[in-house]
Amino acid sequence: MLASELFALTQTNKCAGDLECHWCGGPCGRLLTHDDVQIRIPFVKNASTAKRPDNPYVCTGCWLFAKKRSTVNFLDGSYQDGQALAKHSWWIASGSTIAVKPLDGKLIYDKLLSPPLLFSMCLLNQGGANRLHEATVNEFVEIKAETELHFTMNNLVMSYTVYELRYALESGDATGTEPGVQTLVGFFGPCKLEVKEKKQGRPSTEVGKKTLEPKDKVVASGSTPA
């Protein structure tokens, strides 16, 4: 599943059609056109990040994410009106799309340490814009402590494992962990976790195992195309 498709589902919509989206390459119809300012010039490398630069139409997910004025709901319960979605960091799961801020460390770590089987996270820590078509989606039937999970920071793909993130938070030191873990701790800050007393026997590395059952729920509001 593409991030645009997952995002569309959370907006009670769906990416569908017989064409491929200009931005993400996902399925789209012939209703919505792209806003890409890059012009295709023969024999000149195109600076556009579009997956299908020659295609004129976009999918519902990419179109909705490009809206300039929407109500953005944050993980801490606050919200802001009149916001461009691409200017925020996002947690996108099968049930919702919700914006996250650097101060949401404790809240987001709870999700990252016990992740759902289907989710995407795209973070932004400097000027510019989040590009949904470059975000990654984690889609599993089972997640273990050593499973490599992906997210983007400033549209660059990074990874972490529950094992290393938990170690960094419990020890209060991300030194020596993989770059993705250091990026997460650097962005959201340290959050000291209580070290649970180990029980006898071999510890389980299983984090999640269940059937995917997406539930549509609108969190980042915005008009849907006719």
Secondary structure by P-SEA (a helix, b strand, c coil): ccaaaaaaaaacccccccbbbccccccccccccccccccccccccccccccccccccccaaaaaaaccbbbbbccccccccccccccbbbbbcccccccccccaaaaaaaaaacccccbbbbbbccccccccccbbbbbccccccccbbbbbcccccccccaaaaaaaaaacccccccaaaaaaaaaccbbbbccccccccccccccccccbbbbbbbcccccccc
